């Protein structure tokens, strides 16, 4: 059965810049993880197998396009394969902490198939902005999705 990571936890980074994953998250993650710098100012924590499958699309993309090369560099340069220790602690690099503006206080949120690590203040600002965007939610989230209620009716034969 597929797992869904949801909820949040507020651990602190320890003196070695490790985050201890809460049992509710740790129990659903594999022992091989990948920590990545996300497009937003946060870190993503993925099961390595899932991340590698998602990356396959970019691996097969033609590197003759500068945008493909740039994105692969962005995605992989500061990514790290990690193995949580016996207490579920995951190390974060200086580059990752800088990208996400992390100090000792952090917020870990479940995002379905992965976790995200945020600075609590940055998350609050982001969440307020997103909340205002969805104040007039029209029902479509996916770029190609058209809500059934507004889908055009095909012409009669």
C-alpha positions in Angstrom: 0.0 0.0 0.0 1.3 3.5 -0.8 2.1 5.7 2.1 1.2 9.3 2.4 3.4 11.6 4.6 1.3 14.2 6.2 1.4 16.5 9.2 4.3 18.3 10.7 6.9 18.2 13.4 9.2 20.8 15.0 12.5 19.2 15.8 15.7 21.2 16.4 18.9 20.8 14.5 21.6 19.3 16.7 25.1 20.6 17.1 26.2 18.5 14.1 23.4 20.0 11.9 21.3 16.8 11.9 17.6 16.7 12.0 15.9 13.9 13.9 12.9 12.7 11.9 9.8 12.1 14.0 8.7 8.4 14.3 5.5 9.2 12.3 7.8 10.1 9.4 10.7 7.9 10.0 8.6 4.7 10.1 7.4 5.4 6.5 10.8 6.3 5.0 13.4 3.9 3.7 16.9 3.6 5.1 18.3 5.2 2.0 17.2 8.9 1.5 18.0 11.8 -0.7 18.0 15.4 0.6 17.6 18.0 -2.1 17.3 21.7 -2.4 13.8 22.3 -3.6 12.7 25.2 -5.9 11.2 27.0 -2.9 13.5 27.9 0.0 13.2 24.5 1.6 14.7 21.0 1.5 13.1 17.9 0.2 13.7 14.5 1.8 12.8 11.6 -0.5 13.1 7.8 -0.4 16.1 7.2 -2.7 14.3 4.7 -4.9 11.4 7.1 -5.5 13.7 10.1 -6.2 15.8 8.0 -8.6 12.6 7.0 -10.5 11.4 10.6 -10.7 14.9 11.7 -11.9 14.7 9.2 -14.8 12.8 11.7 -16.9 15.6 14.3 -16.6 18.3 11.6 -17.2 16.7 10.9 -20.5 16.2 14.5 -21.5 18.5 15.8 -24.3 21.5 17.6 -22.8 21.8 19.7 -26.0 19.2 22.0 -24.3 20.8 24.5 -21.8 17.6 24.5 -19.7 18.0 20.7 -19.2 21.6 21.0 -18.2 20.9 23.9 -15.9 18.0 22.1 -14.1 20.1 18.9 -13.7 22.8 21.0 -12.1 20.4 22.8 -9.8 18.7 19.5 -8.8 21.8 17.4 -8.2 24.7 19.7 -7.2 23.5 20.2 -3.6 21.6 16.8 -3.3 23.0 14.2 -1.0 22.3 10.5 -0.5 22.0 10.0 3.3 21.3 7.1 5.7 19.6 8.1 8.9 21.5 6.9 12.0 19.9 4.6 14.6 18.0 7.6 16.1 16.6 8.7 12.7 18.9 11.7 12.4 19.7 13.0 8.9 22.7 15.2 8.3 22.3 18.5 6.4 25.1 20.1 4.5 26.0 23.8 4.8 24.8 24.5 1.3 21.4 22.9 2.1 21.1 24.8 5.3 21.9 28.1 3.5 19.4 27.4 0.7 16.6 26.8 3.2 17.7 29.6 5.6 17.9 27.0 8.4 19.3 27.6 11.9 18.4 25.5 14.9 14.6 25.9 14.8 13.1 24.0 11.9 9.7 22.7 10.7 9.3 19.3 8.9 6.2 18.9 6.9 4.7 15.8 5.2 4.1 16.4 1.5 2.6 13.1 0.4 5.5 11.3 -1.1 8.3 13.2 0.6 9.1 15.5 3.5 10.1 19.1 3.4 12.3 21.0 5.9 11.5 24.7 6.3 12.6 27.5 8.5 9.4 28.2 10.6 9.3 31.9 9.7 9.8 31.3 6.0 7.1 28.6 6.1 4.7 31.0 7.8 5.2 33.7 5.1 4.9 31.1 2.3 1.8 29.6 3.8 0.1 33.0 4.2 0.9 33.8 0.5 -0.4 30.5 -0.7 -3.5 30.8 1.5 -4.4 34.1 -0.1 -3.9 32.6 -3.5 -6.4 29.9 -2.7 -9.0 32.3 -1.2 -10.8 32.3 -4.5 -10.0 28.7 -5.5 -11.6 27.7 -8.7 -11.1 24.0 -8.4 -8.2 23.5 -10.9 -4.7 22.8 -9.5 -2.9 20.8 -12.2 -1.8 22.8 -15.2 -3.7 20.7 -17.7 -6.7 19.9 -15.5 -10.0 21.2 -16.5 -12.8 20.9 -13.9 -15.6 18.7 -15.1 -18.1 21.4 -14.4 -16.4 23.8 -16.8 -15.3 21.3 -19.5 -16.7 22.2 -22.9 -19.6 20.1 -24.2 -18.7 18.3 -27.4 -20.7 19.3 -30.4 -23.8 17.2 -31.3 -23.4 15.1 -34.5 
